[in-house]
Amino acid sequence: MKDLWRMMRKEFSTGFLIGLICMMLITILILLFYGNIMLGVVVGLSILVTLSISAVVGLIFPLVLNKLKFDPAIASGPFITTINDIIGLMIYFSIATILMNYL
């Protein structure tokens, strides 16, 4: 269990770092192309949170499938993609709703 928390922390940190880089790039690009900082913040923040969480989901889901006696190599791909898409959309629309209502 101690190793699981360590691996989750590493995966989250990696996802967060990649998300932070993508967030800065996409925010700047949206500001340059559309001139709308609010849209850049919403999309950038959504990418940051989604990539951070998706990295952890990509670690945990194969472990769960292995415990359930399924082959994680075969079953992980479609499920992880679908779960990450659902989580990403939920995060994007939640952040957009929260930020648009307050500003």
Backbone atoms as SQL, in Angstrom:
CREATE TABLE atoms (id INTEGER PRIMARY KEY, chain TEXT, resi INTEGER, resn TEXT, atom TEXT, x REAL, y REAL, z REAL);
INSERT INTO atoms VALUES
  (1, 'A', 1, 'MET', 'N', 0.827, -1.206, 0.000),
  (2, 'A', 1, 'MET', 'CA', 0.000, 0.000, 0.000),
  (3, 'A', 1, 'MET', 'C', 0.869, 1.267, 0.000),
  (4, 'A', 2, 'LYS', 'N', 2.020, 1.168, 0.703),
  (5, 'A', 2, 'LYS', 'CA', 2.926, 2.316, 0.743),
  (6, 'A', 2, 'LYS', 'C', 3.457, 2.624, -0.657),
  (7, 'A', 3, 'ASP', 'N', 3.778, 1.579, -1.407),
  (8, 'A', 3, 'ASP', 'CA', 4.250, 1.777, -2.777),
  (9, 'A', 3, 'ASP', 'C', 3.163, 2.360, -3.673),
  (10, 'A', 4, 'LEU', 'N', 1.908, 1.967, -3.429),
  (11, 'A', 4, 'LEU', 'CA', 0.805, 2.496, -4.234),
  (12, 'A', 4, 'LEU', 'C', 0.694, 4.003, -4.058),
  (13, 'A', 5, 'TRP', 'N', 0.770, 4.481, -2.818),
  (14, 'A', 5, 'TRP', 'CA', 0.680, 5.926, -2.582),
  (15, 'A', 5, 'TRP', 'C', 1.857, 6.659, -3.204),
  (16, 'A', 6, 'ARG', 'N', 3.034, 6.040, -3.137),
  (17, 'A', 6, 'ARG', 'CA', 4.219, 6.657, -3.738),
  (18, 'A', 6, 'ARG', 'C', 4.068, 6.735, -5.254),
  (19, 'A', 7, 'MET', 'N', 3.584, 5.647, -5.859),
  (20, 'A', 7, 'MET', 'CA', 3.377, 5.644, -7.310),
  (21, 'A', 7, 'MET', 'C', 2.301, 6.650, -7.710),
  (22, 'A', 8, 'MET', 'N', 1.228, 6.727, -6.918),
  (23, 'A', 8, 'MET', 'CA', 0.163, 7.694, -7.225),
  (24, 'A', 8, 'MET', 'C', 0.691, 9.124, -7.143),
  (25, 'A', 9, 'ARG', 'N', 1.506, 9.391, -6.135),
  (26, 'A', 9, 'ARG', 'CA', 2.083, 10.734, -5.988),
  (27, 'A', 9, 'ARG', 'C', 2.976, 11.073, -7.181),
  (28, 'A', 10, 'LYS', 'N', 3.774, 10.094, -7.614),
  (29, 'A', 10, 'LYS', 'CA', 4.647, 10.320, -8.774),
  (30, 'A', 10, 'LYS', 'C', 3.833, 10.548, -10.046),
  (31, 'A', 11, 'GLU', 'N', 2.820, 9.721, -10.255),
  (32, 'A', 11, 'GLU', 'CA', 1.980, 9.878, -11.445),
  (33, 'A', 11, 'GLU', 'C', 1.260, 11.217, -11.435),
  (34, 'A', 12, 'PHE', 'N', 0.714, 11.592, -10.273),
  (35, 'A', 12, 'PHE', 'CA', 0.024, 12.872, -10.171),
  (36, 'A', 12, 'PHE', 'C', 0.984, 14.025, -10.442),
  (37, 'A', 13, 'SER', 'N', 2.189, 13.938, -9.891),
  (38, 'A', 13, 'SER', 'CA', 3.180, 14.995, -10.105),
  (39, 'A', 13, 'SER', 'C', 3.555, 15.121, -11.578),
  (40, 'A', 14, 'THR', 'N', 3.731, 13.980, -12.228),
  (41, 'A', 14, 'THR', 'CA', 4.059, 13.995, -13.656),
  (42, 'A', 14, 'THR', 'C', 2.908, 14.587, -14.464),
  (43, 'A', 15, 'GLY', 'N', 1.685, 14.142, -14.181),
  (44, 'A', 15, 'GLY', 'CA', 0.514, 14.681, -14.871),
  (45, 'A', 15, 'GLY', 'C', 0.354, 16.173, -14.615),
  (46, 'A', 16, 'PHE', 'N', 0.626, 16.592, -13.379),
  (47, 'A', 16, 'PHE', 'CA', 0.511, 17.998, -13.027),
  (48, 'A', 16, 'PHE', 'C', 1.528, 18.839, -13.786),
  (49, 'A', 17, 'LEU', 'N', 2.761, 18.348, -13.877),
  (50, 'A', 17, 'LEU', 'CA', 3.810, 19.090, -14.587),
  (51, 'A', 17, 'LEU', 'C', 3.475, 19.212, -16.074),
  (52, 'A', 18, 'ILE', 'N', 3.060, 18.118, -16.682),
  (53, 'A', 18, 'ILE', 'CA', 2.665, 18.166, -18.101),
  (54, 'A', 18, 'ILE', 'C', 1.457, 19.086, -18.268),
  (55, 'A', 19, 'GLY', 'N', 0.501, 18.974, -17.348),
  (56, 'A', 19, 'GLY', 'CA', -0.683, 19.831, -17.399),
  (57, 'A', 19, 'GLY', 'C', -0.348, 21.298, -17.245),
  (58, 'A', 20, 'LEU', 'N', 0.607, 21.607, -16.390),
  (59, 'A', 20, 'LEU', 'CA', 1.010, 22.998, -16.179),
  (60, 'A', 20, 'LEU', 'C', 1.622, 23.589, -17.446),
  (61, 'A', 21, 'ILE', 'N', 2.469, 22.808, -18.102),
  (62, 'A', 21, 'ILE', 'CA', 3.082, 23.262, -19.358),
  (63, 'A', 21, 'ILE', 'C', 2.008, 23.464, -20.424),
  (64, 'A', 22, 'CYS', 'N', 1.107, 22.487, -20.553),
  (65, 'A', 22, 'CYS', 'CA', 0.024, 22.603, -21.542),
  (66, 'A', 22, 'CYS', 'C', -0.901, 23.766, -21.210),
  (67, 'A', 23, 'MET', 'N', -1.157, 23.971, -19.922),
  (68, 'A', 23, 'MET', 'CA', -2.022, 25.068, -19.499),
  (69, 'A', 23, 'MET', 'C', -1.443, 26.414, -19.928),
  (70, 'A', 24, 'MET', 'N', -0.154, 26.596, -19.693),
  (71, 'A', 24, 'MET', 'CA', 0.469, 27.867, -20.072),
  (72, 'A', 24, 'MET', 'C', 0.438, 28.065, -21.584),
  (73, 'A', 25, 'LEU', 'N', 0.756, 27.013, -22.323),
  (74, 'A', 25, 'LEU', 'CA', 0.760, 27.123, -23.784),
  (75, 'A', 25, 'LEU', 'C', -0.623, 27.412, -24.346),
  (76, 'A', 26, 'ILE', 'N', -1.623, 26.665, -23.893),
  (77, 'A', 26, 'ILE', 'CA', -2.964, 26.840, -24.459),
  (78, 'A', 26, 'ILE', 'C', -3.566, 28.183, -24.053),
  (79, 'A', 27, 'THR', 'N', -3.263, 28.639, -22.845),
  (80, 'A', 27, 'THR', 'CA', -3.766, 29.944, -22.422),
  (81, 'A', 27, 'THR', 'C', -3.171, 31.053, -23.280),
  (82, 'A', 28, 'ILE', 'N', -1.890, 30.971, -23.550),
  (83, 'A', 28, 'ILE', 'CA', -1.240, 31.974, -24.403),
  (84, 'A', 28, 'ILE', 'C', -1.781, 31.912, -25.833),
  (85, 'A', 29, 'LEU', 'N', -1.929, 30.697, -26.367),
  (86, 'A', 29, 'LEU', 'CA', -2.447, 30.557, -27.732),
  (87, 'A', 29, 'LEU', 'C', -3.869, 31.088, -27.866),
  (88, 'A', 30, 'ILE', 'N', -4.715, 30.783, -26.897),
  (89, 'A', 30, 'ILE', 'CA', -6.096, 31.283, -26.953),
  (90, 'A', 30, 'ILE', 'C', -6.109, 32.803, -26.820),
  (91, 'A', 31, 'LEU', 'N', -5.264, 33.335, -25.969),
  (92, 'A', 31, 'LEU', 'CA', -5.190, 34.792, -25.830),
  (93, 'A', 31, 'LEU', 'C', -4.734, 35.440, -27.136),
  (94, 'A', 32, 'LEU', 'N', -3.743, 34.840, -27.810),
  (95, 'A', 32, 'LEU', 'CA', -3.246, 35.396, -29.068),
  (96, 'A', 32, 'LEU', 'C', -4.263, 35.280, -30.202),
  (97, 'A', 33, 'PHE', 'N', -4.889, 34.105, -30.327),
  (98, 'A', 33, 'PHE', 'CA', -5.791, 33.879, -31.454),
  (99, 'A', 33, 'PHE', 'C', -7.195, 34.437, -31.239),
  (100, 'A', 34, 'TYR', 'N', -7.694, 34.377, -30.019),
  (101, 'A', 34, 'TYR', 'CA', -9.073, 34.797, -29.762),
  (102, 'A', 34, 'TYR', 'C', -9.182, 36.059, -28.921),
  (103, 'A', 35, 'GLY', 'N', -8.104, 36.433, -28.246),
  (104, 'A', 35, 'GLY', 'CA', -8.124, 37.642, -27.428),
  (105, 'A', 35, 'GLY', 'C', -9.028, 37.529, -26.212),
  (106, 'A', 36, 'ASN', 'N', -9.311, 36.311, -25.778),
  (107, 'A', 36, 'ASN', 'CA', -10.225, 36.100, -24.662),
  (108, 'A', 36, 'ASN', 'C', -9.472, 35.368, -23.549),
  (109, 'A', 37, 'ILE', 'N', -9.058, 36.118, -22.543),
  (110, 'A', 37, 'ILE', 'CA', -8.285, 35.539, -21.450),
  (111, 'A', 37, 'ILE', 'C', -9.127, 34.573, -20.626),
  (112, 'A', 38, 'MET', 'N', -10.418, 34.865, -20.484),
  (113, 'A', 38, 'MET', 'CA', -11.290, 33.989, -19.682),
  (114, 'A', 38, 'MET', 'C', -11.392, 32.602, -20.313),
  (115, 'A', 39, 'LEU', 'N', -11.527, 32.553, -21.618),
  (116, 'A', 39, 'LEU', 'CA', -11.583, 31.266, -22.306),
  (117, 'A', 39, 'LEU', 'C', -10.260, 30.523, -22.137),
  (118, 'A', 40, 'GLY', 'N', -9.152, 31.243, -22.215),
  (119, 'A', 40, 'GLY', 'CA', -7.846, 30.639, -22.023),
  (120, 'A', 40, 'GLY', 'C', -7.668, 30.075, -20.628),
  (121, 'A', 41, 'VAL', 'N', -8.145, 30.795, -19.625),
  (122, 'A', 41, 'VAL', 'CA', -8.046, 30.316, -18.246),
  (123, 'A', 41, 'VAL', 'C', -8.903, 29.075, -18.033),
  (124, 'A', 42, 'VAL', 'N', -10.122, 29.092, -18.564),
  (125, 'A', 42, 'VAL', 'CA', -11.020, 27.940, -18.407),
  (126, 'A', 42, 'VAL', 'C', -10.426, 26.700, -19.061),
  (127, 'A', 43, 'VAL', 'N', -9.991, 26.824, -20.302),
  (128, 'A', 43, 'VAL', 'CA', -9.443, 25.673, -21.018),
  (129, 'A', 43, 'VAL', 'C', -8.118, 25.239, -20.391),
  (130, 'A', 44, 'GLY', 'N', -7.264, 26.195, -20.054),
  (131, 'A', 44, 'GLY', 'CA', -5.972, 25.870, -19.450),
  (132, 'A', 44, 'GLY', 'C', -6.103, 25.183, -18.102),
  (133, 'A', 45, 'LEU', 'N', -6.966, 25.711, -17.245),
  (134, 'A', 45, 'LEU', 'CA', -7.185, 25.106, -15.939),
  (135, 'A', 45, 'LEU', 'C', -7.797, 23.717, -16.073),
  (136, 'A', 46, 'SER', 'N', -8.686, 23.561, -17.028),
  (137, 'A', 46, 'SER', 'CA', -9.302, 22.252, -17.277),
  (138, 'A', 46, 'SER', 'C', -8.266, 21.228, -17.716),
  (139, 'A', 47, 'ILE', 'N', -7.360, 21.640, -18.572),
  (140, 'A', 47, 'ILE', 'CA', -6.299, 20.731, -19.022),
  (141, 'A', 47, 'ILE', 'C', -5.391, 20.351, -17.856),
  (142, 'A', 48, 'LEU', 'N', -5.046, 21.315, -17.025),
  (143, 'A', 48, 'LEU', 'CA', -4.192, 21.039, -15.875),
  (144, 'A', 48, 'LEU', 'C', -4.825, 19.990, -14.963),
  (145, 'A', 49, 'VAL', 'N', -6.073, 20.191, -14.590),
  (146, 'A', 49, 'VAL', 'CA', -6.743, 19.268, -13.675),
  (147, 'A', 49, 'VAL', 'C', -6.970, 17.915, -14.342),
  (148, 'A', 50, 'THR', 'N', -7.396, 17.922, -15.603),
  (149, 'A', 50, 'THR', 'CA', -7.678, 16.668, -16.312),
  (150, 'A', 50, 'THR', 'C', -6.422, 15.821, -16.462),
  (151, 'A', 51, 'LEU', 'N', -5.317, 16.409, -16.858),
  (152, 'A', 51, 'LEU', 'CA', -4.079, 15.633, -17.011),
  (153, 'A', 51, 'LEU', 'C', -3.565, 15.107, -15.678),
  (154, 'A', 52, 'SER', 'N', -3.733, 15.879, -14.626),
  (155, 'A', 52, 'SER', 'CA', -3.298, 15.428, -13.308),
  (156, 'A', 52, 'SER', 'C', -4.096, 14.206, -12.858),
  (157, 'A', 53, 'ILE', 'N', -5.400, 14.265, -13.016),
  (158, 'A', 53, 'ILE', 'CA', -6.265, 13.156, -12.601),
  (159, 'A', 53, 'ILE', 'C', -6.129, 11.975, -13.552),
  (160, 'A', 54, 'SER', 'N', -6.014, 12.226, -14.834),
  (161, 'A', 54, 'SER', 'CA', -5.900, 11.142, -15.817),
  (162, 'A', 54, 'SER', 'C', -4.647, 10.297, -15.601),
  (163, 'A', 55, 'ALA', 'N', -3.574, 10.923, -15.157),
  (164, 'A', 55, 'ALA', 'CA', -2.356, 10.164, -14.887),
  (165, 'A', 55, 'ALA', 'C', -2.583, 9.154, -13.772),
  (166, 'A', 56, 'VAL', 'N', -3.338, 9.550, -12.760),
  (167, 'A', 56, 'VAL', 'CA', -3.623, 8.642, -11.647),
  (168, 'A', 56, 'VAL', 'C', -4.598, 7.550, -12.083),
  (169, 'A', 57, 'VAL', 'N', -5.596, 7.910, -12.884),
  (170, 'A', 57, 'VAL', 'CA', -6.546, 6.915, -13.401),
  (171, 'A', 57, 'VAL', 'C', -5.808, 5.880, -14.242),
  (172, 'A', 58, 'GLY', 'N', -4.858, 6.329, -15.038),
  (173, 'A', 58, 'GLY', 'CA', -4.070, 5.420, -15.868),
  (174, 'A', 58, 'GLY', 'C', -3.213, 4.466, -15.056),
  (175, 'A', 59, 'LEU', 'N', -2.925, 4.811, -13.826),
  (176, 'A', 59, 'LEU', 'CA', -2.189, 3.916, -12.936),
  (177, 'A', 59, 'LEU', 'C', -3.128, 2.953, -12.216),
  (178, 'A', 60, 'ILE', 'N', -4.219, 3.476, -11.690),
  (179, 'A', 60, 'ILE', 'CA', -5.099, 2.676, -10.830),
  (180, 'A', 60, 'ILE', 'C', -5.932, 1.666, -11.606),
  (181, 'A', 61, 'PHE', 'N', -6.444, 2.046, -12.762),
  (182, 'A', 61, 'PHE', 'CA', -7.369, 1.168, -13.479),
  (183, 'A', 61, 'PHE', 'C', -6.758, -0.183, -13.851),
  (184, 'A', 62, 'PRO', 'N', -5.537, -0.237, -14.387),
  (185, 'A', 62, 'PRO', 'CA', -4.946, -1.555, -14.659),
  (186, 'A', 62, 'PRO', 'C', -4.739, -2.386, -13.388),
  (187, 'A', 63, 'LEU', 'N', -4.427, -1.745, -12.278),
  (188, 'A', 63, 'LEU', 'CA', -4.270, -2.472, -11.023),
  (189, 'A', 63, 'LEU', 'C', -5.591, -3.094, -10.570),
  (190, 'A', 64, 'VAL', 'N', -6.676, -2.345, -10.736),
  (191, 'A', 64, 'VAL', 'CA', -8.000, -2.865, -10.380),
  (192, 'A', 64, 'VAL', 'C', -8.368, -4.034, -11.294),
  (193, 'A', 65, 'LEU', 'N', -8.119, -3.885, -12.591),
  (194, 'A', 65, 'LEU', 'CA', -8.427, -4.978, -13.519),
  (195, 'A', 65, 'LEU', 'C', -7.612, -6.228, -13.200),
  (196, 'A', 66, 'ASN', 'N', -6.372, -6.047, -12.817),
  (197, 'A', 66, 'ASN', 'CA', -5.533, -7.177, -12.452),
  (198, 'A', 66, 'ASN', 'C', -6.088, -7.895, -11.214),
  (199, 'A', 67, 'LYS', 'N', -6.556, -7.123, -10.234),
  (200, 'A', 67, 'LYS', 'CA', -7.162, -7.716, -9.033),
  (201, 'A', 67, 'LYS', 'C', -8.428, -8.493, -9.364),
  (202, 'A', 68, 'LEU', 'N', -9.167, -8.042, -10.387),
  (203, 'A', 68, 'LEU', 'CA', -10.404, -8.712, -10.797),
  (204, 'A', 68, 'LEU', 'C', -10.149, -9.864, -11.761),
  (205, 'A', 69, 'LYS', 'N', -8.880, -10.188, -11.976),
  (206, 'A', 69, 'LYS', 'CA', -8.461, -11.308, -12.833),
  (207, 'A', 69, 'LYS', 'C', -8.759, -11.084, -14.315),
  (208, 'A', 70, 'PHE', 'N', -8.733, -9.825, -14.738),
  (209, 'A', 70, 'PHE', 'CA', -8.829, -9.497, -16.157),
  (210, 'A', 70, 'PHE', 'C', -7.443, -9.121, -16.656),
  (211, 'A', 71, 'ASP', 'N', -7.210, -9.286, -17.937),
  (212, 'A', 71, 'ASP', 'CA', -5.930, -8.902, -18.513),
  (213, 'A', 71, 'ASP', 'C', -5.886, -7.386, -18.668),
  (214, 'A', 72, 'PRO', 'N', -5.081, -6.699, -17.869),
  (215, 'A', 72, 'PRO', 'CA', -5.069, -5.241, -17.925),
  (216, 'A', 72, 'PRO', 'C', -4.563, -4.683, -19.250),
  (217, 'A', 73, 'ALA', 'N', -3.716, -5.427, -19.952),
  (218, 'A', 73, 'ALA', 'CA', -3.172, -4.933, -21.217),
  (219, 'A', 73, 'ALA', 'C', -4.262, -4.814, -22.276),
  (220, 'A', 74, 'ILE', 'N', -5.201, -5.710, -22.267),
  (221, 'A', 74, 'ILE', 'CA', -6.269, -5.699, -23.272),
  (222, 'A', 74, 'ILE', 'C', -7.418, -4.789, -22.850),
  (223, 'A', 75, 'ALA', 'N', -7.802, -4.874, -21.605),
  (224, 'A', 75, 'ALA', 'CA', -8.996, -4.158, -21.154),
  (225, 'A', 75, 'ALA', 'C', -8.752, -2.698, -20.814),
  (226, 'A', 76, 'SER', 'N', -7.517, -2.322, -20.516),
  (227, 'A', 76, 'SER', 'CA', -7.250, -0.969, -20.041),
  (228, 'A', 76, 'SER', 'C', -7.473, 0.109, -21.090),
  (229, 'A', 77, 'GLY', 'N', -7.017, -0.125, -22.298),
  (230, 'A', 77, 'GLY', 'CA', -7.059, 0.914, -23.335),
  (231, 'A', 77, 'GLY', 'C', -8.403, 1.586, -23.517),
  (232, 'A', 78, 'PRO', 'N', -9.434, 0.835, -23.897),
  (233, 'A', 78, 'PRO', 'CA', -10.736, 1.474, -24.122),
  (234, 'A', 78, 'PRO', 'C', -11.343, 2.069, -22.852),
  (235, 'A', 79, 'PHE', 'N', -11.187, 1.378, -21.736),
  (236, 'A', 79, 'PHE', 'CA', -11.775, 1.878, -20.492),
  (237, 'A', 79, 'PHE', 'C', -11.080, 3.137, -20.003),
  (238, 'A', 80, 'ILE', 'N', -9.776, 3.157, -20.049),
  (239, 'A', 80, 'ILE', 'CA', -9.056, 4.347, -19.586),
  (240, 'A', 80, 'ILE', 'C', -9.367, 5.539, -20.480),
  (241, 'A', 81, 'THR', 'N', -9.416, 5.312, -21.778),
  (242, 'A', 81, 'THR', 'CA', -9.752, 6.400, -22.700),
  (243, 'A', 81, 'THR', 'C', -11.143, 6.948, -22.424),
  (244, 'A', 82, 'THR', 'N', -12.099, 6.058, -22.255),
  (245, 'A', 82, 'THR', 'CA', -13.478, 6.486, -21.997),
  (246, 'A', 82, 'THR', 'C', -13.593, 7.207, -20.656),
  (247, 'A', 83, 'ILE', 'N', -12.987, 6.649, -19.625),
  (248, 'A', 83, 'ILE', 'CA', -13.034, 7.287, -18.304),
  (249, 'A', 83, 'ILE', 'C', -12.369, 8.660, -18.340),
  (250, 'A', 84, 'ASN', 'N', -11.220, 8.761, -18.992),
  (251, 'A', 84, 'ASN', 'CA', -10.538, 10.052, -19.081),
  (252, 'A', 84, 'ASN', 'C', -11.349, 11.070, -19.875),
  (253, 'A', 85, 'ASP', 'N', -12.025, 10.633, -20.925),
  (254, 'A', 85, 'ASP', 'CA', -12.879, 11.546, -21.684),
  (255, 'A', 85, 'ASP', 'C', -14.032, 12.059, -20.824),
  (256, 'A', 86, 'ILE', 'N', -14.653, 11.155, -20.093),
  (257, 'A', 86, 'ILE', 'CA', -15.775, 11.550, -19.230),
  (258, 'A', 86, 'ILE', 'C', -15.300, 12.503, -18.140),
  (259, 'A', 87, 'ILE', 'N', -14.200, 12.151, -17.487),
  (260, 'A', 87, 'ILE', 'CA', -13.654, 13.009, -16.431),
  (261, 'A', 87, 'ILE', 'C', -13.253, 14.368, -17.000),
  (262, 'A', 88, 'GLY', 'N', -12.617, 14.361, -18.170),
  (263, 'A', 88, 'GLY', 'CA', -12.192, 15.615, -18.790),
  (264, 'A', 88, 'GLY', 'C', -13.356, 16.545, -19.111),
  (265, 'A', 89, 'LEU', 'N', -14.407, 15.985, -19.660),
  (266, 'A', 89, 'LEU', 'CA', -15.576, 16.813, -19.968),
  (267, 'A', 89, 'LEU', 'C', -16.253, 17.334, -18.704),
  (268, 'A', 90, 'MET', 'N', -16.350, 16.472, -17.700),
  (269, 'A', 90, 'MET', 'CA', -16.954, 16.919, -16.437),
  (270, 'A', 90, 'MET', 'C', -16.141, 18.041, -15.809),
  (271, 'A', 91, 'ILE', 'N', -14.832, 17.901, -15.833),
  (272, 'A', 91, 'ILE', 'CA', -13.962, 18.943, -15.273),
  (273, 'A', 91, 'ILE', 'C', -14.095, 20.234, -16.070),
  (274, 'A', 92, 'TYR', 'N', -14.050, 20.128, -17.395),
  (275, 'A', 92, 'TYR', 'CA', -14.131, 21.323, -18.242),
  (276, 'A', 92, 'TYR', 'C', -15.433, 22.084, -18.001),
  (277, 'A', 93, 'PHE', 'N', -16.550, 21.373, -18.054),
  (278, 'A', 93, 'PHE', 'CA', -17.829, 22.052, -17.882),
  (279, 'A', 93, 'PHE', 'C', -18.034, 22.551, -16.459),
  (280, 'A', 94, 'SER', 'N', -17.495, 21.852, -15.474),
  (281, 'A', 94, 'SER', 'CA', -17.597, 22.323, -14.090),
  (282, 'A', 94, 'SER', 'C', -16.800, 23.602, -13.892),
  (283, 'A', 95, 'ILE', 'N', -15.562, 23.602, -14.380),
  (284, 'A', 95, 'ILE', 'CA', -14.732, 24.808, -14.251),
  (285, 'A', 95, 'ILE', 'C', -15.343, 25.962, -15.031),
  (286, 'A', 96, 'ALA', 'N', -15.811, 25.700, -16.236),
  (287, 'A', 96, 'ALA', 'CA', -16.424, 26.767, -17.036),
  (288, 'A', 96, 'ALA', 'C', -17.654, 27.323, -16.337),
  (289, 'A', 97, 'THR', 'N', -18.485, 26.476, -15.786),
  (290, 'A', 97, 'THR', 'CA', -19.692, 26.937, -15.097),
  (291, 'A', 97, 'THR', 'C', -19.340, 27.750, -13.867),
  (292, 'A', 98, 'ILE', 'N', -18.397, 27.261, -13.070),
  (293, 'A', 98, 'ILE', 'CA', -18.008, 27.962, -11.848),
  (294, 'A', 98, 'ILE', 'C', -17.393, 29.321, -12.183),
  (295, 'A', 99, 'LEU', 'N', -16.433, 29.353, -13.098),
  (296, 'A', 99, 'LEU', 'CA', -15.766, 30.620, -13.419),
  (297, 'A', 99, 'LEU', 'C', -16.678, 31.603, -14.134),
  (298, 'A', 100, 'MET', 'N', -17.535, 31.126, -15.010),
  (299, 'A', 100, 'MET', 'CA', -18.427, 32.033, -15.737),
  (300, 'A', 100, 'MET', 'C', -19.500, 32.617, -14.816),
  (301, 'A', 101, 'ASN', 'N', -19.892, 31.869, -13.805),
  (302, 'A', 101, 'ASN', 'CA', -20.902, 32.393, -12.872),
  (303, 'A', 101, 'ASN', 'C', -20.339, 33.437, -11.917),
  (304, 'A', 102, 'TYR', 'N', -19.040, 33.318, -11.602),
  (305, 'A', 102, 'TYR', 'CA', -18.438, 34.243, -10.646),
  (306, 'A', 102, 'TYR', 'C', -17.836, 35.477, -11.304),
  (307, 'A', 103, 'LEU', 'N', -17.617, 35.442, -12.600),
  (308, 'A', 103, 'LEU', 'CA', -16.980, 36.599, -13.252),
  (309, 'A', 103, 'LEU', 'C', -17.872, 37.259, -14.247);
